[in-house]
Amino acid sequence: MAITVLEKRKFQRNLILVFFGVCLITGIIIWDGFFGKGKISGTVEILELVKPKKVEINFEILRSPLLNDFQGFEEIKPLERSAPVGRSNPFVSY
């Protein structure tokens, strides 16, 4: 089924109307944001800076006798390989 010229024009006219509608809505939102003082989007809140709390570290906990019972891990040795790993040029095809 072929699309006739009249159907194409009707489709293009609808697209133009949708485009202008989107442009109008975008313009209203931008106008309200710059000149309307946020009447549409709500009130603008000003945040106050909060002074950070002072951090105090209690080092007495590190002297606890419970921590003396902990045992450390044994050292993990790196793997040893006898053959070379990979190819000299990995980007060459097989």
C-alpha positions as CSV (number, residue, x, y, z in Angstrom):
1,M,0.0,0.0,0.0
2,A,1.6,3.2,-1.1
3,I,1.5,6.4,1.0
4,T,-0.2,9.1,-1.0
5,V,0.9,12.7,-1.1
6,L,-2.1,13.8,1.0
7,E,-1.2,11.4,3.8
8,K,2.4,12.7,3.8
9,R,1.2,16.3,4.1
10,K,-1.2,15.4,6.9
11,F,1.5,13.6,8.8
12,Q,3.9,16.6,8.3
13,R,1.3,19.0,9.4
14,N,0.7,17.0,12.6
15,L,4.5,16.9,13.2
16,I,4.7,20.6,12.8
17,L,1.9,21.2,15.3
18,V,3.6,18.8,17.8
19,F,6.9,20.6,17.3
20,F,5.3,24.1,18.0
21,G,3.5,22.7,21.0
22,V,6.7,21.4,22.5
23,C,8.5,24.7,21.8
24,L,5.6,26.6,23.4
25,I,5.7,24.5,26.6
26,T,9.5,24.7,26.7
27,G,9.3,28.5,26.3
28,I,6.8,28.8,29.1
29,I,8.9,26.8,31.5
30,I,12.1,28.7,30.7
31,W,10.2,32.1,31.0
32,D,8.9,31.0,34.4
33,G,12.3,30.0,35.5
34,F,14.0,33.2,34.6
35,F,11.3,35.9,35.0
36,G,8.5,34.3,36.9
37,K,10.3,33.6,40.2
38,G,9.3,29.9,40.1
39,K,5.5,30.4,40.3
40,I,4.8,27.3,38.2
41,S,7.5,25.0,39.5
42,G,7.1,25.9,43.2
43,T,9.0,27.9,45.7
44,V,12.7,28.3,45.7
45,E,14.4,27.1,48.8
46,I,17.6,28.5,50.1
47,L,19.8,25.9,51.8
48,E,21.9,26.9,54.8
49,L,25.4,25.7,55.1
50,V,25.8,23.3,58.1
51,K,29.0,23.4,60.1
52,P,30.6,20.0,60.0
53,K,30.8,18.1,63.3
54,K,34.1,17.6,64.9
55,V,35.4,14.0,64.6
56,E,37.0,12.5,67.7
57,I,38.7,9.1,67.5
58,N,38.9,6.9,70.6
59,F,42.3,5.2,70.4
60,E,41.8,3.5,73.8
61,I,39.9,0.8,72.0
62,L,43.1,-0.3,70.2
63,R,44.6,-1.1,73.6
64,S,41.8,-3.6,74.4
65,P,43.0,-7.1,75.4
66,L,40.5,-8.7,72.9
67,L,42.6,-7.3,70.0
68,N,45.7,-9.2,71.3
69,D,44.1,-12.5,70.5
70,F,43.9,-11.8,66.8
71,Q,46.3,-13.6,64.5
72,G,47.7,-12.2,61.3
73,F,47.4,-13.9,57.9
74,E,50.3,-15.8,56.4
75,E,52.0,-14.1,53.5
76,I,50.6,-15.0,50.1
77,K,53.3,-15.7,47.5
78,P,52.7,-14.7,43.9
79,L,52.1,-17.5,41.3
80,E,55.2,-18.8,39.5
81,R,54.8,-19.6,35.8
82,S,57.2,-21.7,33.8
83,A,55.9,-20.9,30.4
84,P,55.4,-17.4,29.1
85,V,51.9,-15.9,29.3
86,G,50.0,-14.8,26.2
87,R,51.3,-14.0,22.7
88,S,54.0,-11.5,21.7
89,N,51.4,-9.6,19.6
90,P,47.8,-10.3,20.7
91,F,46.3,-8.3,17.8
92,V,47.6,-10.5,15.1
93,S,45.0,-13.0,13.9
94,Y,45.7,-16.8,14.2
